[in-house]
Amino acid sequence: MAIATILADINQSETIMTRATIQNWTDTEVVLSGQKQCGVKYQVYREGDKNFLDMRSPNDRPIHTLELPDGMKLDKSSYEVLLRYVLLDVVAA
């Protein structure tokens, strides 16, 4: 029983260790349509071999998490373009 617990702890540690922050939480205002703006904060991180863009409202309510395509490495302005398209889709729904 102790060996199973140790192996479970090792597996959990490996999962936690594979997550790395690429860009820490960043606050921004995204222009949606016309003059309408939406406050949002986002973080880019790697988990295992995949990259994710996590979007939240300013009060930390989850909006959407987008898995970025393999090999996609963007700069801050490119992430914000993705934010706009995702937010337009979420608002339209």
ZIGIDA-V212677 format. One record per backbone hydrogen bond with DSSP energy under -0.5 kcal/mol. CO is the residue of the C=O (numbers start at 1). NH is the residue of the N-H. E is the energy in kcal/mol with one decimal. If there is no record, write none. Layout:
# ZIGIDA-V212677
{{CO:NH:E} {CO:NH:E}}
This chain:
# ZIGIDA-V212677
{{1:5:-1.8} {2:6:-2.2} {3:7:-2.6} {4:8:-2.2} {5:9:-2.3} {6:10:-2.3} {7:11:-2.5} {8:12:-2.3} {9:13:-2.4} {10:14:-2.4} {11:15:-1.9} {12:16:-2.3} {13:17:-2.4} {14:18:-1.1} {16:19:-1.2} {18:20:-0.5} {18:48:-1.1} {20:46:-3.3} {23:44:-2.2} {26:42:-1.9} {28:40:-2.5} {29:31:-0.5} {30:32:-0.5} {30:38:-2.4} {33:36:-2.0} {36:32:-3.1} {38:30:-2.7} {40:28:-2.7} {41:56:-2.8} {42:26:-2.2} {43:54:-3.0} {44:22:-2.6} {44:23:-2.3} {45:52:-3.0} {46:20:-2.9} {47:50:-1.7} {50:47:-2.9} {51:68:-2.7} {52:45:-2.2} {52:54:-0.6} {53:55:-0.5} {53:66:-2.8} {54:43:-2.0} {55:63:-2.6} {55:64:-1.3} {56:41:-2.8} {57:60:-2.3} {61:57:-2.7} {64:55:-3.0} {66:53:-2.7} {66:68:-0.6} {68:51:-0.6} {69:72:-2.1} {71:73:-0.7} {75:78:-0.6} {75:79:-2.0} {76:80:-1.9} {77:81:-1.4} {78:82:-2.0} {79:83:-2.3} {80:84:-1.9} {81:85:-1.9} {82:86:-2.5} {83:87:-3.0} {84:88:-2.6} {85:89:-1.8} {86:90:-2.6} {87:91:-3.1} {88:92:-1.9} {89:93:-1.1}}
